[in-house]
């Protein structure tokens, strides 16, 4: 099994690493570089995006002919990990959620005219986007079959009524994908549509306060009161909404893992730097066996997560949905992120708990990992269903 990266991917990885080291990490120590929601502020973000684009480090997941880098999923795994060595990293390269997942699915399933209108502006960094699927209870969460938002045909238009909740990026997005119910069919009852922020018939009810730092545009509640969408802005066929969701979320879940691994490694590096210099009862903390045990455990779990993520990436590149493998990576890496940050914060003591390092930022951010894009319990259910269906074939080298 060859895990060596191609020369092209390795070159891209190293260039991204250098860019993060030189241009992004230094900003984390300057309070003026943060917006009110604890993410990178608009001015430095625009400046870094322009620089990343000029250096050919832009939209790695998109084809070269559309202005991206054209990397396979395996290449994204290596490069996204490097990006998220900084808490500001991925968005500077146009590789952050939710735009990342939206670009990937639009590039896979949209018609050419839809790509030009709805996808290309996201790739170019002219607009941001959001994916509106999750609903407030009793509507759809991890179970899309509970979808309550409806789309009714009216001539050549579709009229949307309902509510969405925790829609990431909606506060700043201009291009939206919305999933709505078009029939009661269990498998073919949902359909996906595209709409623009300026269209009437919907509004943002509120930006939901959360415990951690927020992505740009926050996490919003949306209300649809008769939004009319032309049929030409329907994505795929009527009834293909669940299929589109599965296509999008497979890769999107894995790109979360890629970024979280980078954040996990950064947290551990902060802890190693601290314990290497910190004296305690006559010796450096790093020379204590108990400290070494904590560092080794976190490092091992990160490496397990990297291997699971790379295997799932390889399978996606091979044309598989890799549902089982993506679920394994999602659970492992979400747990690992929380564990790595928690251990690092513990080893750094009061300094880790303070805002003198980004560890407390990471700690609050890490808790969402076990919830977003499917709670860990849902992914364990997916893995168990494959085990029950496949038996000993669950484990294979194919």
Protein Blocks (a to p, Z undefined) as FASTA:
>chain_A
ZZbdcfklmmmmmmmmmmmmmmmmmmmmpmklpcfkopacfklmmmmmmmmmmnopghkl
bcfknopnopafklmmmmmmmmmmpfklmmmnopacfklmmmmmmmmmmcfklmmmmmmm
mmnopaccdddfbccdfbdfkbmklpmbdcddehjaccdedddehiehklmpmbdcdddd
fbfbfklmcccddddfklghiacfbdcddfbdcdehiaaddddehiacdfklpgcjehil
mmmmmmmmmmmmmmmmmmmmmmmmmmmmmmmmmmmmmcgehiafklpmklmmmmmmmmmm
mmmmmmmmmmmmmmmmnopaklmmmmmmmmmmmmmmmmmmmmmmmmnmmmlmmmkbcklm
mmmmmmmmmmggpifklmmmmmmmmmmmnmmmlpccZZ
